[in-house]
C-alpha cells in the first residue's frame, strides 16, 4: 500500500516504481536539530505478527497506511487497529494515511476523504485517543513530509 515508499520519500530517497515487500522489518534513522527519529517499516503479512509485536515496545507514534485505490486495504485498518490496541498504550499518537492520492481522479470508486475522516473519528472515539488522517502520495510527495513532521511534532511536544 506504500509504507516503504512513503518512508523512503520522507527520508529523501525519492520514489521508485517498484519495491519488494518488506520482509520482517526495515528501519531508517533521521537526525534533525531537535531529535533523532527511528522509523520502523514492519512487514504486514499475517505470518509476521509475532515479529511486529517485538517492535511495538517503546513506540511513541504509529502511521497506518491504506491505498485510496484499494478498498480492501481501507477495510483492513480494523484488524490493524485491533493489533495495535492489544500491543500499544491507549494514548499512542496515530496517523492514518490514505496513500496514492495521485490516482484519485483516474480510478473508479476511490476511498473518499470523507470516508477516511469519518472512520478515523469513529476510531478516535472508541480509543479515547487522537487519530489524524491525511491523504498522501509517495509518487508526487504530496503531504508526505507534512504527515511525518506532524506526527513527530505531536510526539515531541505533547
C-alpha positions in Angstrom: 0.0 0.0 0.0 3.1 2.2 0.0 4.6 2.1 3.6 8.1 1.7 2.3 7.6 4.3 -0.5 6.3 6.8 2.0 9.2 6.2 4.4 11.8 6.4 1.7 10.3 9.6 0.3 10.4 11.2 3.8 14.0 10.1 4.2 14.9 12.0 1.0 15.4 8.8 -1.1 12.8 9.8 -3.7 10.4 7.4 -5.3 10.9 4.1 -7.2 8.1 2.4 -9.1 8.8 -1.0 -7.6 9.8 -2.2 -4.1 9.9 -5.7 -2.8 7.5 -6.4 0.1 9.2 -5.7 3.4 10.4 -9.0 4.9 10.4 -8.8 8.7 11.4 -5.2 9.4 13.4 -2.4 8.0 14.2 0.9 9.5 15.5 4.4 8.9 17.1 7.0 11.2 16.6 10.7 10.6 18.6 13.2 12.6 17.2 16.7 13.0 18.3 19.6 15.1 15.7 18.6 17.7 15.9 14.9 17.8 16.9 11.5 16.4 14.0 9.7 14.9 13.9 6.0 14.2 11.2 4.8 11.8 10.4 1.1 11.6 8.8 -0.3 8.5 7.2 -3.6 9.6 6.0 -6.4 7.3 2.3 -6.5 7.1 1.8 -10.2 6.3 0.0 -12.3 8.9 3.0 -14.6 9.4 5.0 -11.5 10.7 2.6 -10.7 13.6 4.9 -12.1 16.3 7.9 -10.2 14.8 5.9 -7.0 14.8 5.0 -7.4 18.4 8.7 -7.3 19.3 9.0 -3.8 17.7 6.0 -2.2 19.4 7.7 -1.8 22.8 8.7 1.8 23.3 6.7 3.0 20.3 5.5 6.6 20.6 3.6 7.0 17.4 2.4 4.9 14.5 1.4 5.5 10.9 -1.0 3.2 9.3 -1.3 3.3 5.5 -4.0 2.2 3.1 -4.4 2.8 -0.6 -7.2 5.0 -1.6 -7.4 2.8 -4.8 -7.9 -0.4 -2.8 -11.0 -0.6 -0.6 -9.8 -3.9 0.9 -6.7 -2.1 2.3 -9.0 0.5 3.8 -11.3 -2.1 5.4 -8.2 -4.0 6.8 -7.5 -1.0 9.0 -9.9 -2.6 11.6 -7.6 -5.6 12.0 -4.5 -3.3 12.3 -6.2 -1.2 15.0 -7.1 -4.4 16.9 -3.4 -5.5 16.8 -2.2 -2.0 17.8 -4.7 -1.8 20.7 -3.6 -5.1 22.1 0.1 -4.1 21.9 0.5 -0.4 22.5 -0.6 2.2 25.1 -4.0 3.7 24.7 -2.7 7.3 24.3 -0.5 6.4 21.4 -0.3 9.1 18.6 -1.7 7.6 15.4 -1.8 8.9 11.9 -3.8 7.1 9.1 -2.5 7.9 5.6 -4.6 7.4 2.5 -1.8 6.9 0.0 -1.9 7.1 -3.8 -3.9 10.3 -3.8 -2.4 11.0 -7.2 -4.7 8.3 -8.6 -7.9 9.8 -7.1 -9.2 11.2 -10.4 -8.2 8.2 -12.5 -9.8 5.3 -10.7 -13.3 4.1 -10.1 -14.6 4.3 -6.5 -11.6 5.7 -4.6 -11.9 5.8 -0.8 -13.1 9.4 -0.3 -11.6 11.8 2.2 -15.0 12.0 3.9 -15.0 8.2 4.4 -11.5 8.3 5.8 -12.2 11.2 8.2 -15.4 9.5 9.4 -13.6 6.3 10.0 -10.7 7.9 12.0 -13.2 10.0 14.0 -15.1 6.8 14.9 -11.9 5.0 15.9 -10.7 8.0 17.9 -13.9 8.0 19.9 -13.6 4.2 20.5 -10.0 4.5 21.6 -10.4 7.8 23.5 -7.3 9.0 21.6 -6.4 11.4 18.9 -6.1 9.9 15.4 -5.3 12.1 12.5 -5.9 11.5 8.8 -4.1 12.8 5.7 -4.2 11.9 2.0 -0.7 11.4 0.7 1.1 10.4 -2.5 4.5 8.7 -2.3 4.8 9.2 -6.1 4.5 13.0 -6.0 5.5 13.6 -2.4 2.1 15.2 -1.6 1.7 15.6 2.2 4.5 13.0 2.9 6.7 15.4 4.9 3.7 17.0 6.4 2.4 13.7 7.8 5.7 12.6 9.3 6.5 16.0 10.7 3.1 16.4 12.3 3.4 13.1 14.0 6.9 13.9 15.2 5.8 17.3 16.5 2.9 15.6 18.4 5.3 13.1 19.9 7.9 15.8 20.9 5.5 18.4 22.2 2.6 16.6 23.8 
